[in-house]
Amino acid sequence: MKIDEIKIEDLQSERFIEEKMREISSIVGDGIAINALSGGVDSAVVTMLAHKAVGSKLKTYFIENGLMRQGEPERVVSLFKKMGVTVELIDAKKQFFKALKGVTDPEEKREAITHTFYKDVFGKLVKENGAKYLLQGTNYTDVEETVAGVKRQHNILEQIGIDTQKKYGYKVIEPIIQLRKTGVRKIAEVLGLPEEIYKRPPFPGPALSARVIGEVTPERAETVRKATKIVEEELCDTGAFQYLAILHEDRVTGVKEGKRDFGFQIEVRCWESKDAVVGSPTRLSFDILEKLADRITQEVPGVVSITYNITKKPPSTIEAV
C-alpha cells in the first residue's frame, strides 16, 4: 500500500481539514464509527476531525489499559468534554495485563497489545454499537518504521497485509496517515486544540509497555509511570521534542541506609528531533540531570540508579522497546 507523504512545507492546513472531514463523512455515511482516543496529538486530531465531520454518529472511547501516564484517562475525558466531545472511559486493565503476562520479547509485547486492543476491546465495542469503522491516529512515521523493520507499531495493520474487516470485523479509517508529527501538530493548532495537546511530547501507542524492558506487570508499569511524571515535570521547559523514562529489566546494586540494596535502574532519554526519523540527545546541564536522579531515587520506591542516554538515532531509537 503506497502512501503519499504530505511534507510540512506542502501542508495546506485548512484545505487538509476540509478534505479529511469530507472523506470521513463520505466513508461513514449513515452508519456509526468508533473512535480510539488516547490523549496524544495524533488521536486528538482524528477525534476533532471526525467529531466535526459526523457528529453524533461518532462514538469515542478512551481505553484504560493500565499503561497510561498518571491521571491521564480522567484528564483526557474531562478535557474533551469541555470541547463538546463525549468520551466513554473503558476499564480494560485486566485484559491487557493478562495478555502481557510472561511476555518479554519486544515484538511479542507489541503483538499482545495489538491483539487485545483491536480484537478483544474494540472488536467488542464495534459489535455492541453496530459500527463498521474504527478511526485511529496512525501517522506516516508509524508506517515508515514498521515497513522498514525498525519496529512494529501496534497500529499498523492494512499496511502490512492485515485485512481488518476479515480479522476484526471492521474497516480502519486513518485520516492523518500522510503526515508526520510536525504536520499533525500544525493541524491540531488550526483545529483549535489546546497547547497542552499539540505541544506535549509524543507518547507511544503501546504506552508504558514500550518503556518497560522485560515483562510488563502492574507493579513495573507503576514504577515507570511515577518516573515518567518526574521526567516530564523536570524537562517540560527544555523545548525538546520528546523526553521519557525507561525501566530496565535487571536489578542493580545500590546502597540505602548504609546497607546494600538491589533496586531498579531507570534510564532517562531526552531528544532533539523534527520528525522522529533522526534524533540527537539533548545536552542537558548536569544540574538538571542531578535533580532528576535525586527526585526519581527519592520519590519512586525501589529505584537506586539513574542513567542518561547519549546515543543518537540511529543507531538508537527514541523509544526503547
C-alpha positions, -999 to +999 in steps of 0.1 A: +000+000+000+017+032-012+011+063+009+019+098-004+035+118+024+024+154+027+056+173+038+052+201+063+063+227+037+035+215+014+008+212+040-022+235+035-039+231+068-074+244+061-076+225+028-064+193+045-090+196+073-118+202+048-108+173+026-105+149+056-138+159+070-155+152+036-136+119+034-147+107+069-183+118+063-184+100+029-170+068+043-191+066+074-223+077+056-254+069+077-235+044+099-217+046+132-180+049+136-159+040+167-131+064+176-099+055+196-087+084+217-055+082+237-049+118+245-019+122+223-019+148+195-024+121+167-056+107+182-068+141+194-066+155+158-085+125+145-111+129+172-118+165+163-118+159+126-143+130+130-164+149+155-168+179+131-174+155+102-201+131+116-211+145+150-233+121+169-225+092+146-191+091+163-186+070+195-154+080+211-137+057+237-106+061+259-092+027+268-077+025+303-051-002+297-032+004+329-003+017+309-011+053+305+005+084+322-005+092+358-041+106+358-043+105+320-077+088+315-096+112+337-078+143+324-084+134+287-121+127+292-126+159+311-106+180+285-126+167+256-159+171+274-151+209+276-146+208+239-180+192+233-168+157+227-183+129+249-157+103+257-165+070+274-138+055+296-134+018+293-115-001+320-096-029+303-066-031+326-071-068+334-073-077+298-041-060+288-020-073+318-033-108+312-022-106+276+013-093+287+018-118+315+051-136+310+059-118+277+094-103+274+102-101+237+095-066+224+077-077+192+056-102+211+046-075+236+035-053+207+016-081+192-001-088+225-011-051+227-024-051+191-045-083+196-060-071+228-067-036+215-082-044+182-099-078+187-108-081+224-116-045+233-125-026+201-139-057+184-165-059+212-173-022+211-178-023+174-202-052+177-221-036+205-226-004+186-233-020+152-204+000+138-184-007+106-155+016+111-127+024+136-109+058+134-073+060+147-044+083+146-018+064+125+009+088+112+034+085+084+064+077+107+044+048+122+041+032+088+076+040+077+093+024+108+071-007+106+076-013+069+114-006+072+116-032+100+128-007+126+099-017+150+064-029+146+040-001+156+008-016+171-015+005+149-001-007+116-025-032+101-035-029+064-001-016+055+014-050+064-013-071+048-038-074+077-074-075+064-091-057+094-126-065+081-118-102+080-098-104+112-116-079+134-150-072+117-145-036+108-125-012+085-100+012+098-100+049+089-067+068+092-071+105+083-036+117+092-016+088+078+001+112+053+015+134+080+045+133+103+043+146+139+051+182+129+023+182+104-001+167+129+008+194+154+001+221+129-033+207+121-041+204+158-034+241+163-056+251+134-084+229+147-083+249+179-070+222+202-052+235+233-015+238+236-014+211+262-024+187+234-004+199+204+028+208+223+030+178+246+057+152+240+048+121+219+036+090+238+039+056+222+008+036+211+017+006+233+020+032+261+043+024+290+047-012+278+072+004+253+092+018+283+095-014+303+123-037+293+112-073+301+078-084+315+052-057+319+033-061+352+011-037+371+039-030+396+066-024+369+042-002+350+035+019+381+073+023+387+079+037+352+047+058+354+060+076+385+094+081+370+077+094+338+058+120+358+090+134+373+109+134+340+080+153+323+078+178+351+116+185+351+121+186+313+089+203+301+107+236+297+137+223+277+119+227+244+130+191+235+110+170+210+104+141+235+116+130+269+109+098+288+118+073+314+126+036+308+126+008+334+154-017+329+149-054+335+178-064+358+181-051+393+213-033+401+234-028+433+227+003+453+232+015+489+204+027+512+208+035+549+243+021+548+233-013+535+234-030+501+201-027+482+193-044+450+170-020+432+157-008+399+175+012+372+157+040+353+171+053+320+162+089+310+160+099+274+156+134+260+156+141+223+161+169+197+142+159+166+118+174+140+102+142+126+113+113+149+132+098+120+165+110+133+173+125+167+201+137+190+201+136+228+195+170+244+226+184+260+211+187+295+230+205+322+245+184+349+224+203+374+192+191+357+205+155+355+214+156+391+180+168+401+163+141+380+185+115+398+177+128+432+140+131+427+135+097+410+156+078+436+138+096+464+103+095+451+100+063+432+101+032+455+128+007+447+149+028+423+186+031+431+202+041+398+195+067+370+213+068+337+210+092+307+211+080+271+236+099+249+233+078+217+219+094+186+191+080+165+202+060+146+217+036+159+194+042+189+157+047+187+136+072+206+116+046+225+134+016+240+111-013+231 
